[in-house]
Structures are given as structure tokens and as C-alpha cells.
Amino acid sequence: MSQVRLGKIPLRWCDACNVPVLDIKQCGRCGAETRQMEITPPGDARPASAHDVAHARTVIDRQFGTGCGSAVLKDGHFALMNKAPALDRMDEIIVDGKVAGTLRYDIGPGWTFLARMSAAKAMQGIISKGIVVADDGAVKPVLGGSNLLAPGVVSCSEGIGIGDEVVVVDRQGRAFAAGLARMSSEDMVPGAKGMAVKVRWLGAPEDAVTGRKVSAWPEVLEANRPEMEKKIDEAVRFMHRVMREHDLPAVVSFSGGKDSLATFLLGLRTGVRMPVFYIDTGLEFPETVQHVKELAERHGSDLIVEEAPREAFEEGFRVFGPPGRDYRWCCKTNKLGPTVRAIGKHFPAGVLSFIGQRRYESESRASKPRVWSNPWTPGQVGASPIQNWTALHVWLLIMEDGEPYNPWYDRGLDRIGCFLCPASDLAELKLVEAGSEGYRRWNAALLEYAKSRGLPPEWVESGMWRWRAVPPSIRQELEKAGISVQAEKRKEDAPAGNLRLYLQSGVSPCTMGYSIEGAFDRPLHLDRAANVLNMIGDVTINEEEGWIAVDGVTVFEEGALIGKDRDAEKLKEKVERVRRSVVKAEECVGCGVCTGRCNEGALRLELGRICIEVSKCVHCGRCMDPCPAITFGDSAFDF
């Protein structure tokens, strides 16, 4: 995948202390010169938790043999995980000042470790699986940049399959390459031809790998103290300045995650007693709610809690279906709504919220200013003291203060939010499902939803509910894994009554400008709607994925609607035109009134319903009204 650069990558390494150092050229512990680390952008590396280490060791042992995981991730050696762009989840493992390899989660196969040379050499003498032994004559060409060809293979481990990750060693068992098997072990035999291993990483063979110094949190904290003192001082001064510039009561918006915890700790350093402002969405981990309460009690802080109505999500799910990455109605019902209510109740004159937002989290956050006003939460001014911090900066502050944090970080999550957040990776959701009763209930509800719409269980198991329009790259992954999520053909019977469109509380900002999400109260006849939508513009239809699009508005066969535009008022008009056209298509009674309004002769009645001859239609919209289906059916939606 393409690299995502969200800011300078400040990660460096002190080889003398064997610890990561942020953004300073001299180690704060020993004074030695540090070196820049080459890691995949955005470079938001975080400390590897005990869970991360244990999990990585398990995956490595499964692929390369017992003991290999502990050889790569040695006890007492400080390790980092660097999340890299991927279709689902991928983390670079950084230990002893090198990227040892990458842990990748794929839909279907699950977890795989992609070894680099430091890991390959660490496993020398221990590795018992995934080995390809090369002839002496093949070593030099491979080190020169060639792939390993079959004639250069002396032997290999049993059970290697095409596409498996392998380590290439010489006759003395010294690793000098790592990559992808292009042949199975059965095919790597004398006389075979072709490419045996697609080589990704190279390194001259060595008899022994030099051990590195043991390191842990105390050494890491000391090495980074000059950088953290500078960062903390700047953040506290920023908070004081923003409070002077905005004559508003100040709060710390708390989500239960590490970033809001760091923001709270910075707030304590200002000397200003700021309340903790927490929105309980009703979709929180119980541990998160408990963590928030304990934090406020421990520090004697006032706690302002606003709870989303318990039925808010259930009703939204009934009307709109599952929330998606491209269809986040849940944020409006369960977060924005309660936030607006809380501000109106507690801060009618406005409030300054210090928020743990960081540029390294996403492109949208990288582009946001450090101080902003949110039109969707009137009266709130937001400010982020940690906008330019990495995850490692955040953890250094938390560890320096010895502050308890959300226990879900020790269970493998690197971000904390709602337990069913569709923005989560499938790998994360598998972790959550194992430890969250709330998610298990959600999974059961998803299975019922899928069954009611003719979707297979794999639609839930592979996490496809997280999109309305599944990206082509994800569909390709499903095909590669042999997973089908196609729905059975929809039955023609539909609920009685007028077709209604339910929209999610207004227009909201997005990367395109503004968006509107909604859902009709029943599945649609895609061909019929696509035909009638020609009244307002050229229509794109994707029958395989079950959607149609016109004028920046996409409508899905199951009834969902997503509209985007750079102008909020134009977007409302577009969605209303689409709504009227769909109602006309679905509820036409065949009166023929509209056919007489078409000057192009593009309208006719067919089987008791209107039909547009697309080649003649000029998309003028004159035939839209008058229409009994629109006049006596669903009413225009109040945006």
C-alpha cells in the first residue's frame, strides 16, 4: 500500500543504551549520538505490550519452530510496534534498534510474520521450519540482488507452501536472505527449474549474532527526559495561552484512551482544576467506564458524564442497519447528540475542551488546526496540546507519572473506543470478541441481521458489515481467500406501507466537504430505482455490489443512502431529489400523469409502472411532479 506521511518521523535509537529516543541527537541517559530509525510512515510507533510480545512469539514459533519467537523478541529487550498501512492490520516489530520483521493480519489466513534479516539471523541454530538451504554458488547472486532459483536449492523444510514466508540459509545454516516461497517444498527438488524464493531482504551471512544490552522502561524514560521536558513545557504553555485567549470554562474531554489520559496529565500541570468531560455512548467497554470514574476519584476531579439514551443505538440499527466506515450514523446518535446536550446543560455560554487529538492518527487529524470550532457541537472550542506528539511521547508521559491506564491496552488494543467501532481492524475485533460480552451480543445481532437479508455468516465473520460499499481491494482479498459474502437473491415481498427515508440528524463534515447518511425503511428494487433516477442525472449502477449513484448520492439495494458534496445546501437539495425519485420508482401507481409532461417522449407505462427510455431522457426533472406517490406517500425530510 502507498505510504501515509502525517508529519516528521522523530524516532531515533541509542545503540549504547539499546533504547528508542525521540527527536534528539544525543541520548539523555549516556550522551551518546543517536541514529535515525527507518520505519514505515506515518511512524507512530508505540511500546510493545506484554500481550504484543507474547502474541508475536506465538506467531513466529508457529511459522519457524519453537523458541524462534523468544530468539527474536528476547526477554529484557525493549520493543516497539509501528502500525503500517495495510488492508487490515500490519505492525513492524522494532527491537535492538532494527525492524526485526512485520506482523500482518489477512482476512482468511489470519496472522503471518514477515521476517527481516535481524530476525532471520536471531533464529540461526533454532529455526526448524520455513528454511530453504541454498548451494554455495547461489549465495553471491542472491546477495547481488537476484531471487533464489530452484537449481540453487540444496534442501528445504517439509510443509512449505507457495506463498509461505521463508528464511534462506547457506550450507552452514547462516541466514542471508528472507522472502516468499514461489514453490512448495515438494517442488524444490533436484532438477527443478524456476524461482524458488522471491527474496525481499538480504544480509551477508554471519557465524554469530552479537547480543545487545538489556533495556527496560527506566532506561527509556531517562534517555528521553530532555525531549519530554521540552514537549511537556510547550504543551502546558499552549494550554495556558488558549485559556487566556478564550474566556470560557475549560474541561478535559476524556474518552478513556491513552491520548485523553495524557491530555489530562498535562492539564494537572497547568495548576487549573478542570473537570473531566466524558460521553458514555452506551457502547463503551465496562472497563473504560470504570477507568474514567477511578481517574476522577484518584485526582479529586469533577466528573461530568452525559449518557446516550440506551435505545439510541438499537433504534438506529433497526432503521439504518449496521454503522460502517462509510456510513457512521452511530457517531451522530451516540456521541454528537449527547455532546451537544451536555454542553447546553452544563456550559450554556460555551466551553473550551482540551482534546487528545494527534496528527499521527489519521490524515483528517493531521490536516486539522490545533485550535478549532466545531459547527456540529455549537459552543465548543476544541484545542489539542498533543497535536504533534507520537504514541511513544504519550506513553512516556503516562509511564513517567506512573498513571494507571485502560486495561484494554494490555489485552492487545492500540486504540480505545466503542467496542463495535466499524473503524476497527478485523484483527482488533477478533481480540474484542474474545474479551467483550457486549461485542458478543453485537455479533449475534449482526448474524440475525445478515440472515434476514440473505447474507451468509461469512459476511459477519470477515467484517464486511463495516462497509456499505466494500472497497475493491477488500473484495479481492475475499476472493483470494475463497470467501463468498454474496447475498441470496432478494425476495420480491416487501413490507407494506409508504416508503420512508430516515436521515441521520443532519449534514456532517467529511473529507469531501459534507455528507448525509440515511436509509429507506425497506430494500429497494435496484433496476427500477436506477431507471427512474435518470430524471435527475446520469446513473451509475453496480449490480454485483448492489448500489446505484447519481449526482453525488449513492443508494444501496438494502436501502442505505450516502450523499456527499462540498456545499451543504446543495447536498440537501440533491438528497431530496433522489428521495423523491426513489419513492416515485418504488410506489408508482401507473396513473400516467408524468408521461404527459415529458417533451422528449422518454416516458412510457410498462406493466403498470413508469419506465424511462434512457437514450431520450435529458434529465430535466419536469416529470417529477405532480405525482401521487410523492404527494401522498413519504413526506420531505426535515434536515
C-alpha positions as CSV (number, residue, x, y, z in Angstrom):
1,M,0.0,0.0,0.0
2,S,1.1,3.6,-0.5
3,Q,2.9,5.4,2.3
4,V,1.0,7.8,4.5
5,R,3.1,10.7,5.7
6,L,1.4,12.7,8.5
7,G,4.5,14.5,9.9
8,K,8.1,14.2,10.7
9,I,9.2,10.7,12.0
10,P,11.1,11.5,15.2
11,L,12.1,8.0,16.1
12,R,15.9,7.5,16.8
13,W,17.9,4.9,18.6
14,C,20.7,4.9,21.1
15,D,22.8,1.8,20.4
16,A,24.9,2.3,23.6
17,C,21.8,2.1,25.8
18,N,19.8,0.0,23.3
19,V,16.7,2.2,23.7
20,P,14.4,4.3,21.4
21,V,15.0,8.1,21.6
22,L,12.6,10.7,20.3
23,D,13.9,13.6,18.2
24,I,17.2,14.3,20.0
25,K,20.6,13.6,18.5
26,Q,22.2,12.9,21.9
27,C,20.9,10.3,24.3
28,G,19.6,11.9,27.5
29,R,21.0,9.0,29.5
30,C,24.5,8.4,28.3
31,G,25.2,11.3,26.0
32,A,26.0,9.1,23.0
33,E,25.0,10.1,19.5
34,T,21.6,8.6,18.4
35,R,20.7,7.5,14.9
36,Q,17.6,7.9,12.8
37,M,15.4,4.9,12.5
38,E,14.0,4.0,9.1
39,I,10.4,2.9,9.7
40,T,7.3,2.9,7.6
41,P,5.3,6.2,7.7
42,P,3.3,7.6,9.5
43,G,5.8,6.3,12.1
44,D,3.5,6.4,15.1
45,A,5.5,3.7,17.0
46,R,4.2,2.5,20.4
47,P,5.8,0.4,23.1
48,A,5.1,-3.3,22.7
49,S,2.9,-4.6,25.5
50,A,3.4,-8.0,27.2
51,H,0.4,-9.1,25.1
52,D,2.0,-7.9,21.9
53,V,5.3,-9.7,22.7
54,A,3.5,-13.0,23.6
55,H,1.3,-12.8,20.5
56,A,4.3,-12.2,18.2
57,R,6.3,-15.0,19.7
58,T,3.3,-17.4,19.2
59,V,3.0,-16.5,15.5
60,I,6.8,-16.7,14.9
61,D,7.0,-20.1,16.7
62,R,4.1,-21.4,14.6
63,Q,5.9,-20.5,11.4
64,F,9.6,-21.1,12.2
65,G,9.6,-23.5,15.1
66,T,9.5,-23.5,18.9
67,G,11.9,-21.0,20.5
68,C,12.2,-18.7,17.5
69,G,9.8,-16.1,18.9
70,S,11.9,-15.7,22.1
71,A,15.0,-15.5,20.0
72,V,13.6,-12.6,18.0
73,L,11.9,-10.9,21.0
74,K,14.3,-11.6,23.8
75,D,13.4,-11.1,27.5
76,G,14.6,-7.8,28.8
77,H,14.9,-6.1,25.4
78,F,12.6,-3.1,24.9
79,A,10.5,-3.4,21.8
80,L,8.2,-1.1,19.8
81,M,5.3,-1.8,17.4
82,N,4.9,0.5,14.4
83,K,1.5,0.3,12.7
84,A,1.9,0.4,9.0
85,P,-0.8,0.9,6.2
86,A,-2.4,-2.4,5.3
87,L,-5.7,-3.8,4.1
88,D,-6.4,-4.9,7.6
89,R,-3.6,-4.8,10.2
90,M,0.2,-4.7,10.0
91,D,2.8,-3.8,12.6
92,E,6.5,-3.6,12.3
93,I,8.4,-5.1,15.2
94,I,11.3,-2.9,16.3
95,V,13.8,-4.4,18.7
96,D,17.6,-3.9,19.3
97,G,17.5,-0.8,17.1
98,K,16.3,-2.7,14.0
99,V,13.0,-3.7,12.3
100,A,13.0,-7.4,13.0
101,G,10.0,-8.1,10.8
102,T,6.4,-7.4,10.3
103,L,3.2,-9.0,11.8
104,R,0.4,-8.9,9.2
105,Y,-3.2,-9.9,9.6
106,D,-5.0,-11.1,6.4
107,I,-8.7,-11.8,6.0
108,G,-9.0,-15.5,6.0
109,P,-5.4,-16.7,6.7
110,G,-5.0,-14.6,9.8
111,W,-1.6,-13.6,11.3
112,T,1.7,-14.0,9.4
113,F,5.3,-12.9,10.4
114,L,7.4,-11.5,7.6
115,A,10.9,-11.9,8.8
116,R,13.7,-9.3,8.0
117,M,17.3,-10.1,8.4
118,S,17.7,-9.2,12.1
119,A,15.0,-11.8,12.9
120,A,16.4,-14.3,10.4
121,K,19.8,-14.1,12.0
122,A,18.4,-14.2,15.5
123,M,16.8,-17.5,14.7
124,Q,20.0,-19.2,13.5
125,G,20.6,-22.5,15.1
126,I,17.0,-22.6,16.4
127,I,14.8,-22.4,13.3
128,S,13.3,-25.7,12.4
129,K,10.5,-24.7,9.9
130,G,10.3,-22.5,6.9
131,I,14.0,-23.0,6.0
132,V,15.5,-23.1,2.4
133,V,19.1,-24.2,2.2
134,A,21.0,-22.6,-0.7
135,D,24.0,-24.0,-2.6
136,D,27.3,-22.1,-2.0
137,G,27.2,-21.0,-5.7
138,A,23.8,-19.3,-5.2
139,V,24.8,-17.1,-2.2
140,K,26.7,-14.5,-4.2
141,P,24.0,-14.0,-6.9
142,V,21.3,-13.6,-4.2
143,L,23.3,-11.1,-2.3
144,G,23.8,-9.3,-5.6
145,G,20.0,-8.8,-5.9
146,S,18.8,-12.0,-7.6
147,N,16.0,-14.2,-6.4
148,L,16.8,-17.8,-5.4
149,L,16.2,-20.1,-8.3
150,A,15.4,-23.8,-7.9
151,P,18.7,-25.1,-9.2
152,G,20.4,-23.3,-6.3
153,V,18.3,-25.1,-3.6
154,V,20.1,-27.9,-1.7
155,S,17.2,-28.8,0.6
156,C,14.3,-27.3,2.5
157,S,11.9,-27.9,5.3
158,E,8.9,-30.0,4.8
159,G,5.5,-28.4,4.6
160,I,6.5,-25.2,2.8
161,G,3.6,-24.0,0.6
162,I,3.5,-21.5,-2.2
163,G,3.3,-18.0,-0.7
164,D,4.8,-19.0,2.7
165,E,7.4,-16.8,4.4
166,V,10.8,-18.5,4.4
167,V,14.4,-17.9,5.6
168,V,17.2,-18.7,3.2
169,V,20.4,-20.1,4.8
170,D,23.8,-21.3,3.4
171,R,25.1,-24.8,4.0
172,Q,26.5,-23.8,7.4
173,G,23.0,-22.7,8.5
174,R,23.7,-19.0,8.3
175,A,20.8,-16.8,7.2
176,F,21.5,-14.4,4.3
177,A,18.0,-13.8,2.8
178,A,14.3,-13.9,3.6
179,G,11.3,-13.8,1.4
180,L,8.3,-15.5,-0.2
181,A,8.3,-19.2,-1.4
182,R,7.3,-19.4,-5.0
183,M,7.4,-23.2,-4.9
184,S,6.2,-25.8,-2.4
185,S,8.7,-28.0,-0.6
186,E,7.6,-30.9,-2.8
187,D,8.7,-29.0,-5.9
188,M,12.1,-27.8,-4.6
189,V,13.8,-31.0,-5.8
190,P,16.9,-31.7,-7.8
191,G,16.3,-30.8,-11.5
192,A,13.6,-28.3,-10.8
193,K,13.5,-25.0,-12.6
194,G,12.1,-21.6,-12.0
195,M,12.0,-19.2,-9.0
196,A,12.1,-21.0,-5.6
197,V,12.1,-17.9,-3.4
198,K,11.2,-14.3,-4.1
199,V,13.8,-12.5,-2.0
200,R,12.8,-9.4,0.0
201,W,15.6,-8.9,2.4
202,L,19.4,-9.6,2.2
203,G,22.3,-9.7,4.6
204,A,25.8,-11.2,4.5
205,P,26.0,-14.5,6.4
206,E,27.5,-14.3,9.9
207,D,28.7,-17.1,12.2
208,A,27.3,-15.5,15.3
209,V,24.9,-12.6,16.1
210,T,26.2,-10.2,18.7
211,G,23.9,-9.8,21.7
212,R,22.6,-6.4,22.7
213,K,22.3,-4.7,26.0
214,V,19.2,-5.3,28.2
215,S,16.8,-2.3,28.4
216,A,13.5,-1.5,30.0
217,W,11.2,1.4,30.9
218,P,13.6,3.1,33.4
219,E,16.4,3.4,30.8
220,V,13.9,4.6,28.1
221,L,12.5,7.3,30.4
222,E,15.9,8.6,31.3
223,A,17.1,8.6,27.7
224,N,14.1,10.6,26.6
225,R,13.9,13.0,29.5
226,P,15.3,16.1,27.7
227,E,12.8,15.6,24.8
228,M,9.8,15.0,27.1
229,E,10.7,18.1,29.3
230,K,10.6,20.2,26.2
231,K,7.3,18.7,24.9
232,I,5.6,18.9,28.2
233,D,6.7,22.5,28.8
234,E,5.4,23.6,25.3
235,A,2.1,21.8,25.8
236,V,1.4,23.4,29.2
237,R,2.3,26.8,27.8
238,F,-0.1,26.2,24.9
239,M,-2.9,25.3,27.3
240,H,-2.3,28.5,29.4
241,R,-2.3,30.6,26.2
242,V,-5.5,29.1,24.8
243,M,-7.3,29.6,28.2
244,R,-6.2,33.3,28.1
245,E,-7.4,33.7,24.5
246,H,-10.8,32.1,25.2
247,D,-12.7,33.4,28.1
248,L,-14.6,30.1,28.6
249,P,-14.7,27.4,31.3
250,A,-12.1,24.7,30.4
251,V,-12.6,20.9,30.6
252,V,-10.6,17.9,29.6
253,S,-12.6,15.8,27.1
254,F,-11.9,12.2,28.2
255,S,-12.5,9.1,26.1
256,G,-10.8,6.5,28.3
257,G,-7.8,6.2,25.9
258,K,-4.2,7.0,26.3
259,D,-4.3,10.3,24.4
260,S,-7.0,11.8,26.6
261,L,-5.2,10.5,29.6
262,A,-2.0,12.3,28.5
263,T,-4.1,15.5,28.0
264,F,-5.5,15.1,31.5
265,L,-2.0,14.7,33.0
266,L,-0.9,17.9,31.1
267,G,-3.9,19.7,32.5
268,L,-2.9,18.8,36.0
269,R,0.5,20.5,35.3
270,T,-1.3,23.8,34.4
271,G,-2.5,24.2,38.0
272,V,-6.0,24.8,36.8
273,R,-8.6,22.4,38.1
274,M,-10.5,21.3,35.0
275,P,-13.5,18.9,35.1
276,V,-13.3,15.7,33.2
277,F,-15.9,15.7,30.5
278,Y,-17.0,12.2,29.4
279,I,-19.6,11.0,27.0
280,D,-20.9,7.5,27.7
281,T,-22.0,6.3,24.3
282,G,-23.6,3.2,25.7
283,L,-21.1,1.3,23.5
284,E,-18.2,1.6,25.9
285,F,-16.2,-1.2,27.4
286,P,-17.2,-1.6,31.1
287,E,-13.5,-1.2,31.9
288,T,-13.4,2.2,30.2
289,V,-16.3,3.5,32.3
290,Q,-14.7,2.2,35.4
291,H,-11.3,3.7,34.4
292,V,-12.9,7.2,33.9
293,K,-14.5,7.1,37.3
294,E,-11.4,5.9,39.1
295,L,-9.3,8.6,37.4
296,A,-11.6,11.4,38.6
297,E,-11.7,9.9,42.1
298,R,-8.0,9.5,42.3
299,H,-7.2,13.1,41.4
300,G,-10.3,14.7,43.0
301,S,-11.5,16.0,39.7
302,D,-15.1,16.9,39.0
303,L,-16.6,14.4,36.5
304,I,-19.3,15.5,34.0
305,V,-20.9,12.5,32.4
306,E,-23.6,12.6,29.7
307,E,-25.1,9.3,28.7
308,A,-26.5,8.5,25.3
309,P,-30.1,7.1,25.5
310,R,-29.9,3.4,26.0
311,E,-32.3,2.8,23.0
312,A,-30.4,5.2,20.6
313,F,-28.2,2.6,19.0
314,E,-30.8,-0.1,18.9
315,E,-33.3,2.2,17.1
316,G,-30.6,3.4,14.7
317,F,-29.6,-0.2,14.0
318,R,-33.3,-1.1,13.3
319,V,-33.7,1.8,10.8
320,F,-30.2,2.2,9.3
321,G,-28.6,-1.2,9.7
322,P,-25.0,-1.6,10.9
323,P,-22.9,1.5,11.0
324,G,-20.0,1.5,8.6
325,R,-16.7,3.2,7.9
326,D,-18.5,5.0,5.1
327,Y,-21.8,5.2,7.0
328,R,-21.1,6.4,10.5
329,W,-24.6,7.2,11.7
330,C,-23.6,6.0,15.2
331,C,-21.4,8.9,15.9
332,K,-24.3,11.2,15.5
333,T,-26.8,9.3,17.6
334,N,-24.5,8.2,20.4
335,K,-21.7,10.8,20.5
336,L,-22.5,14.2,18.9
337,G,-26.1,14.3,20.2
338,P,-25.1,13.7,23.8
339,T,-22.2,16.1,23.5
340,V,-24.4,18.9,22.3
341,R,-26.9,18.2,25.2
342,A,-24.1,18.2,27.8
343,I,-22.7,21.5,26.6
344,G,-26.1,23.1,26.6
345,K,-26.8,21.8,30.1
346,H,-23.5,22.5,31.8
347,F,-22.0,25.3,29.7
348,P,-24.7,27.3,28.0
349,A,-22.3,30.2,27.4
350,G,-19.7,27.8,25.7
351,V,-16.8,25.7,26.8
352,L,-13.1,25.2,25.9
353,S,-12.4,21.5,25.6
354,F,-8.8,20.1,25.7
355,I,-8.9,17.1,23.4
356,G,-6.3,14.3,22.9
357,Q,-6.1,14.6,19.2
358,R,-2.8,13.8,17.4
359,R,-1.7,14.4,13.8
360,Y,-0.2,10.9,13.5
361,E,-3.6,9.2,14.0
362,S,-5.1,9.9,10.5
363,E,-4.9,12.2,7.5
364,S,-8.0,14.1,8.6
365,R,-6.5,14.8,12.0
366,A,-3.2,15.8,10.5
367,S,-4.9,18.4,8.5
368,K,-6.9,19.9,11.4
369,P,-5.7,23.0,13.2
370,R,-4.5,22.8,16.8
371,V,-7.5,25.0,17.9
372,W,-10.8,24.8,16.2
373,S,-14.6,25.4,16.5
374,N,-16.8,22.5,15.6
375,P,-20.1,23.6,13.9
376,W,-21.7,20.3,14.9
377,T,-21.1,20.9,18.6
378,P,-22.1,24.6,19.0
379,G,-20.5,26.5,21.8
380,Q,-17.4,24.2,22.0
381,V,-13.9,25.4,21.2
382,G,-11.5,22.4,20.8
383,A,-7.8,22.5,21.4
384,S,-5.2,19.8,21.3
385,P,-2.0,20.2,23.4
386,I,-0.6,16.9,22.0
387,Q,-1.3,17.5,18.3
388,N,2.3,16.9,17.3
389,W,3.0,14.1,19.7
390,T,3.6,10.5,18.7
391,A,2.2,7.5,20.6
392,L,5.6,7.0,22.2
393,H,5.5,10.6,23.5
394,V,2.2,9.8,25.1
395,W,3.3,6.6,26.7
396,L,6.5,8.2,28.0
397,L,4.4,10.8,29.9
398,I,2.0,8.1,31.3
399,M,4.9,5.9,32.4
400,E,6.8,8.8,33.9
401,D,3.8,9.8,36.0
402,G,3.1,6.1,36.9
403,E,-0.5,6.7,35.9
404,P,-2.9,3.7,35.6
405,Y,-4.3,3.3,32.1
406,N,-7.1,1.5,30.4
407,P,-6.6,-2.3,30.8
408,W,-7.6,-3.0,27.2
409,Y,-4.1,-1.8,26.1
410,D,-2.6,-4.8,28.0
411,R,-5.0,-7.0,26.1
412,G,-3.7,-6.1,22.7
413,L,-5.6,-3.0,21.6
414,D,-3.6,0.1,20.5
415,R,-6.6,2.4,20.4
416,I,-9.7,2.5,22.7
417,G,-13.2,3.5,21.5
418,C,-16.6,1.9,21.2
419,F,-16.3,-1.9,21.3
420,L,-18.1,-2.2,18.0
421,C,-16.5,0.7,16.1
422,P,-16.5,-0.1,12.4
423,A,-13.2,1.8,12.0
424,S,-11.6,-1.1,13.9
425,D,-9.4,-3.6,12.1
426,L,-10.7,-7.1,11.8
427,A,-7.7,-8.2,13.9
428,E,-8.8,-5.9,16.6
429,L,-12.4,-7.0,16.5
430,K,-11.3,-10.7,17.0
431,L,-9.5,-9.5,20.2
432,V,-12.5,-7.6,21.3
433,E,-14.9,-10.5,20.6
434,A,-12.8,-12.8,22.8
435,G,-12.9,-10.4,25.8
436,S,-16.1,-8.4,25.5
437,E,-19.6,-9.7,26.3
438,G,-21.0,-6.5,24.6
439,Y,-19.3,-7.4,21.4
440,R,-20.5,-11.0,21.5
441,R,-24.1,-9.7,21.8
442,W,-23.4,-7.3,18.8
443,N,-22.0,-10.2,16.8
444,A,-25.2,-12.2,17.5
445,A,-27.3,-9.2,16.3
446,L,-25.2,-9.0,13.2
447,L,-25.8,-12.6,12.4
448,E,-29.5,-12.1,12.8
449,Y,-29.4,-9.1,10.5
450,A,-27.4,-11.0,7.9
451,K,-29.8,-13.9,8.0
452,S,-32.8,-11.6,7.5
453,R,-31.2,-10.2,4.3
454,G,-29.9,-13.5,2.8
455,L,-26.3,-12.8,3.7
456,P,-24.1,-15.7,4.7
457,P,-22.4,-15.8,8.2
458,E,-19.1,-15.1,6.4
459,W,-20.4,-11.5,5.8
460,V,-20.2,-11.1,9.6
461,E,-17.1,-13.2,10.3
462,S,-15.0,-11.4,7.7
463,G,-16.1,-8.0,9.0
464,M,-17.8,-6.9,5.8
465,W,-20.6,-5.3,7.8
466,R,-18.1,-2.4,8.3
467,W,-18.8,-1.0,4.8
468,R,-21.8,-0.2,2.8
469,A,-19.7,-0.2,-0.4
470,V,-16.9,-2.7,0.2
471,P,-13.6,-1.4,-1.3
472,P,-12.4,-3.4,-4.4
473,S,-9.1,-4.2,-2.6
474,I,-11.1,-5.9,0.2
475,R,-13.2,-7.8,-2.3
476,Q,-10.0,-9.1,-4.0
477,E,-8.8,-10.3,-0.6
478,L,-12.0,-12.2,-0.1
479,E,-11.7,-13.8,-3.5
480,K,-8.1,-14.8,-2.8
481,A,-9.2,-16.4,0.5
482,G,-12.1,-18.1,-1.2
483,I,-14.7,-16.3,1.0
484,S,-18.1,-15.5,-0.5
485,V,-20.3,-12.9,1.1
486,Q,-22.8,-12.6,-1.8
487,A,-26.4,-12.3,-0.6
488,E,-29.1,-14.7,-1.8
489,K,-31.4,-13.2,-4.3
490,R,-33.8,-10.8,-2.5
491,K,-37.4,-11.9,-2.3
492,E,-39.9,-9.7,-4.0
493,D,-42.1,-9.4,-1.0
494,A,-41.6,-6.1,0.9
495,P,-43.2,-4.5,4.0
496,A,-46.5,-2.8,3.3
497,G,-47.0,1.0,3.8
498,N,-45.4,4.0,2.2
499,L,-41.6,4.0,1.6
500,R,-39.9,6.3,4.1
501,L,-36.4,7.7,4.2
502,Y,-34.8,8.2,7.6
503,L,-31.8,10.5,7.7
504,Q,-29.2,10.7,10.4
505,S,-29.6,14.1,12.2
506,G,-28.5,16.5,9.5
507,V,-25.4,17.2,7.5
508,S,-22.0,16.4,8.8
509,P,-18.4,17.4,7.8
510,C,-16.3,14.9,5.8
511,T,-13.2,14.9,3.6
512,M,-15.3,15.8,0.6
513,G,-16.9,18.7,2.4
514,Y,-20.3,17.5,3.8
515,S,-22.1,14.2,4.0
516,I,-25.6,12.9,4.7
517,E,-26.4,9.3,5.7
518,G,-29.8,7.7,5.8
519,A,-31.8,4.6,5.0
520,F,-35.1,3.8,3.4
521,D,-37.2,1.6,5.6
522,R,-37.0,-1.4,3.3
523,P,-34.9,-2.9,0.5
524,L,-35.2,-1.4,-3.0
525,H,-35.7,-2.7,-6.5
526,L,-32.3,-1.6,-7.8
527,D,-33.1,-1.7,-11.6
528,R,-36.4,0.2,-11.1
529,A,-34.8,2.9,-9.0
530,A,-31.8,3.2,-11.4
531,N,-34.2,3.7,-14.3
532,V,-36.3,6.4,-12.7
533,L,-33.3,8.3,-11.2
534,N,-32.4,9.2,-14.8
535,M,-34.9,12.0,-14.2
536,I,-32.2,13.9,-12.3
537,G,-28.9,12.8,-13.9
538,D,-26.7,10.1,-15.4
539,V,-26.9,7.0,-13.3
540,T,-24.1,4.6,-12.4
541,I,-25.2,1.1,-11.4
542,N,-23.2,-1.7,-9.9
543,E,-25.4,-4.8,-9.8
544,E,-22.7,-7.1,-8.3
545,E,-22.2,-4.8,-5.3
546,G,-25.8,-3.7,-5.2
547,W,-25.7,0.1,-5.5
548,I,-26.6,3.0,-7.8
549,A,-25.2,6.5,-7.8
550,V,-26.4,9.8,-9.3
551,D,-25.3,13.4,-8.7
552,G,-23.0,12.6,-5.7
553,V,-25.6,10.4,-3.9
554,T,-25.3,6.6,-3.6
555,V,-28.2,4.4,-2.9
556,F,-27.8,0.7,-1.9
557,E,-30.1,-2.2,-2.6
558,E,-30.8,-2.8,1.0
559,G,-32.0,0.8,1.4
560,A,-29.0,2.8,2.7
561,L,-28.2,6.2,1.3
562,I,-25.0,8.2,1.4
563,G,-24.6,11.7,-0.1
564,K,-21.6,14.0,-0.4
565,D,-21.0,17.5,-1.7
566,R,-18.8,20.5,-0.9
567,D,-21.9,22.7,-0.4
568,A,-24.2,21.7,2.5
569,E,-27.4,23.3,1.0
570,K,-26.8,21.8,-2.5
571,L,-26.3,18.4,-0.8
572,K,-29.7,18.7,0.9
573,E,-31.4,19.5,-2.4
574,K,-29.7,16.6,-4.1
575,V,-30.7,14.1,-1.4
576,E,-34.3,15.4,-1.6
577,R,-34.4,14.9,-5.4
578,V,-33.0,11.4,-5.0
579,R,-35.6,10.6,-2.3
580,R,-38.5,11.8,-4.4
581,S,-37.2,9.8,-7.4
582,V,-36.8,6.6,-5.4
583,V,-40.3,7.0,-3.9
584,K,-41.7,7.5,-7.4
585,A,-39.9,4.4,-8.6
586,E,-41.0,2.1,-5.8
587,E,-44.6,3.4,-5.3
588,C,-45.7,4.3,-8.8
589,V,-49.4,3.5,-9.2
590,G,-49.4,3.8,-13.0
591,C,-51.6,6.9,-13.3
592,G,-49.6,8.3,-16.3
593,V,-49.7,11.9,-15.2
594,C,-46.0,12.3,-15.6
595,T,-45.8,10.8,-19.1
596,G,-47.6,13.9,-20.5
597,R,-45.0,16.2,-19.0
598,C,-42.1,14.8,-21.0
599,N,-41.3,16.8,-24.1
600,E,-38.8,14.3,-25.3
601,G,-41.1,11.2,-25.4
602,A,-38.8,9.4,-23.0
603,L,-41.6,8.2,-20.6
604,R,-44.0,5.4,-21.0
605,L,-46.0,3.0,-18.9
606,E,-44.8,-0.6,-18.7
607,L,-46.6,-3.3,-16.7
608,G,-48.4,-0.6,-14.8
609,R,-45.4,1.5,-13.9
610,I,-43.4,4.3,-15.5
611,C,-40.3,3.4,-17.5
612,I,-37.7,5.9,-18.8
613,E,-36.1,5.4,-22.2
614,V,-32.7,6.4,-21.2
615,S,-31.4,7.3,-24.7
616,K,-34.1,10.0,-24.9
617,C,-34.0,11.4,-21.4
618,V,-32.3,14.8,-20.9
619,H,-32.6,14.7,-17.1
620,C,-34.6,17.9,-16.9
621,G,-36.8,16.7,-14.0
622,R,-40.1,18.1,-15.3
623,C,-41.7,14.7,-14.9
624,M,-41.1,14.6,-11.2
625,D,-44.3,16.4,-10.2
626,P,-47.1,16.2,-9.8
627,C,-47.1,12.6,-8.6
628,P,-49.5,10.8,-6.2
629,A,-46.7,8.6,-4.9
630,I,-44.8,11.6,-3.8
631,T,-47.7,13.8,-2.7
632,F,-49.5,11.1,-0.6
633,G,-46.5,9.0,0.3
634,D,-43.4,9.8,2.3
635,S,-43.0,13.5,3.2
636,A,-39.9,15.5,2.5
637,F,-37.4,15.0,5.2
638,D,-36.6,17.9,7.6
639,F,-32.8,18.3,7.5
